Amino acid sequence: MTVATPVSDLSYEQARDELIQVVSELEQGSATLEQSLALWERGEALAARCEEWLLGAKARLDAARTAASDQ
């Protein structure tokens, strides 16, 4: 397994794409138990990163709507 970029450094698109890859690898079922656990942990972190990005985007949209309605 290669050295992975820290999840906190990934954009939404990078995290989403890597999460898709992780799920695909897990679905193949060819990894060892140890590799599967590492993939699962990475996948959980990637999913959390995606959610973080989406919540941030929602907050920005809500703020923009509020500012627009105040004008």
Protein Blocks (a to p, Z undefined) as FASTA:
>chain_A
ZZdddfklpcfklmmmmmmmmmmmmmnopacfklmmmmmmmmmmmmmmmmmmmmmmmmmm
mmmmmmmmmZZ
